[in-house]
Amino acid sequence: ALTSCKTVMVTSCKGGVGKSTVSAGIALALGRRGRLVLLIDLDLGMRCLDLILGCEDKAIYDIADAVCDGVPLERVAVDAGKNVRFCAAPFRKNTDMDESRFRAFTDGCKESFDYIIIDTPGDIGKPFALAAAVSDAALITATHSPSSVRAAEHTGRELEKLGVKNSRLVVNCFDTSDTRRISRGQRLGLIDIIDKTYLQLIGVVPYDADFAFEQEHGRQADPKKSRNVVAAFDNIAARMDGEQIAVFNNFKKISRKKLM
């Protein structure tokens, strides 16, 4: 393990931007790099990370069982990929999880993992605050949509109020083929999104129909069919590890300049 575990929340106060997709993709990419990752689903409403990871039949216990009832981590966390362990969200939205209990749980996990990745719901309620209380950094997720971009900017401000100063932007489901509308100003380019969110970009995940299909069926991305998506998450993981690499490193058949 690294000398110090990093706790990172994946968030936005808007739903439907793909936070769970980004959480899973980054956790698996970090695992491919040899990092030990604990992935926690704190989206108590949608709770769909288990479906994305193909773990719905494995997860008997959930994060509330560990935090509130003391069920050991080895019974709660299930294998979700190479070097990745996953804690499912509880079925019940109202739990006894509070900041002190959740912090005690995550602190107890730090000796065993390099990263703790926390998936949050599309609002700034209790789970958002719990994640912020224990997180060293946040990955704020947005899409092309102007409403999601505005939500990303708002999320950054809310995180600052809660003491999370290190926020980075992930642009998800970016249509890399729609360069004509971007050049005409009919659709936001990457520079527009960065300017409007006031956030530093850490990665761009392109839209990929094959990837979406595989994920809907609980299967991991096929590197041959969804090469750019896999490269996107690998690039984000590398940057999280402190490497200085290009956002579009190893992307194929895209026009970088036309996307800006």
N, C-alpha and C positions, 0 to 999 in steps of 0.2 A: 504494500500500500504506500501511497504518498505520505510524506511526513505530516501533512495536515489535510483532513477531509474537507472538501468544499461542498456546501449546501446551496443548491440553485433551484429557485422556483421558476416554473414556466407559466406565464400568466397573461391575462388581458381582462379588462372589466367587460369585454364583449364576448358573447358566445359565438360559436360557429366559425372561428378563425383557425381551428386545427391545433389547439394547445396539446391535446392528447397525442395527436400524430407527431408533433414536434418533440414532446417528452419521450415517447417511445423511440423515435428515430435517433435522438441524441444519446439516450441511454445505451442503445445497441451499438452505436458508433463508438462510444467511449469503451464499451466492452471489447470491441474489435481491437482497440488500441492497447488492450491488456489492463485497463483500469477496472477496479472492482466497484460496481455501481448498485446502489439501492434505489429503486424507483418506487415512489409512493403516489398512489392515486388519492388525492384529497378533494376531488370533484365529487362531493357527496350527492349531487343531483343527477348528473349524467352517468357517472361511474362506468365508463366504457373502455378504460385502458386494458382490462382483462380480455375484452373481445379483440381489441387491436393486436394484443400480444399472443392471442390464441391460448390464454391461460384460464378461461372461464371454468373449466372442469378441474383445474388444479387448486384454485384458491378456496380453501375451506374456512380459513380465518381471515380477518380483515385488520386494517390499521387500528381501529378502535379496540379490538380485542387485545392488541399489543399495548397500546397507550393506556387504556383504562383498566384492563383486566389482568395485565401482566403475563399474557400468553407469550412464551419465548419466541424470539425473532425467527429461530430456525423452524418453528412450526407455522409461523405467519407468512414469511417470505418464501415465495416459490421461484423455481428457476424459470427465467423468461428469455434466455439467450446466453451466449458466451459471456461469463463474468457478470451477468445481470440477475439480480434478485428483485422480486416484485411484491409489494404489499397492496392488496386490493382495498378499494373504498368500502365502507360499511353500507349495508342495505338501509339502515336507519339514518335519516338526516340529523336527528337530534341525538347527539352523543355527549358523554361527559368529558370529551377532550377539551382541555384548556391549555393556555400557554405554558404553564409550569410543567404539566404532564407531557405535553408534546415535546418541549425542549429536553426534558429528562430522557425521553425515548431517543430522540435524534442524537443527543450527546452520547448516549450509550452505544450508538451504532458507529460512531466515528472511528473507533479503533479498527473496525473490520472492513471499512470501505474507503475508497478514494473520493467518490462523489455520492451525494444524496440528491436525487432529482425529484422535485415535488410538482405534480400536476395539479393545477388549481381550477376552480369553476369560473364561469364567465360573469363574475360580479365581484364586488369588494366587501363581501360579508365576512363571517367568522373564519371560514377556511383560508381565505386570502390573508387575513390578519395573522392566523396561526403560522402559515408558511412564511410570511414576512418576518415574524418574530425570530425565526431560526435560520433565515437565509443570509448567505454572504453576498449573493448576487441574484439578479432576476433576468430572465430572457423573456422580453415582452413580444408577443406574437401579433402580427398584423397581416392583412392581405392587401390586394389592390383597392379594395372597397374604401371610399372616403370615410364612411362611418367607423370602420375598423381602425383606420389611421388616426382619427380623432380619439377613439377609445384608447389607443396605444399611448398617445400623448397624455391623456388623463390618467392612465394607469401609472405612468412614470412619475407624475406629480404626487399621486396617492402613496406610492412606494417611498418617495423621499420623506413624506410626512411620518411614515412608519420606520424610518431609519435605514432603508435599503438604498444606498447611494450608487451602487454599481449595477446599473441596468443597461442591457444591450437589446438591440432590435433584431428579431428574426422575421423576415418577410416570407410568408408561406403561400403556397399555391400560386406562385408568380407565373403568369402566362408568358413564357419566353418567346412565343411565336407571334405575339401581338405587337410587333414593333411599329407597325404603321400607325395605330391609334396612339401609341406613346409619343411618336415623333410629331403627330398632329396636335398633341395636348389634349386628346380626348380621353386618355387614360393616364393614371399616375405612373411616372417612371420612378426608378429607385431614388434619384436625387430628390424628387418631389416628396416621396414618403419620408425620407430622412429629415428633410427640412421641416416638414409638418409635425413630426413626432419629437423633434429635438433629441433624438436618441442616436447613439453610435451603432452602426450596423455590424452585426457579427456573422450573419449568414443569410442566404437566399435559397429557399427550397422551391424548385419549379413544380408546376402542376404536371401530373403524369397520370393518365387514365389507368395504365397497367398497375401502377403502384397503389392507386386508390382501390382497385378491384381486389388485389391481393390482401390489402389491409382489412377490407370488409369481410374477408373470409379467414381472418386470424392468421395470415401467413406473412412472413417477412419478405421484404422487397427482393426481387430477382435482380442481381447486379447487372445481368446482361440486358434485360428488358428496361430496367429503370436506372440506368447508369448515372444519370445526372442527379437523381434524387439521392442515391447512395453517396455520390461524391459530395453533395451538399451537406449531408449530415456528418460525413467524415471531416469536411472542412471546418464545420462548427466545432466539432469535438477537438480538432487540432488547435483551433484558436482558444478554446477553453483551457487547453493544456499549455497555453503560452506561446504557441508557434505563430510566426508571422507568415501567413500564406494568403494568396489572393482569394477573394470571395468565390470566384468562378474557377478555382483550381480543379483541373481534370474534367471540367464540363466539355461536352462535345456538341458541335453543330448549333452554337448560339452566337448571336452578334452582341457582344458585351456593350459596345458603345451605344447601340440603338436602344438598349434597355435603361439607360441612365436618364 
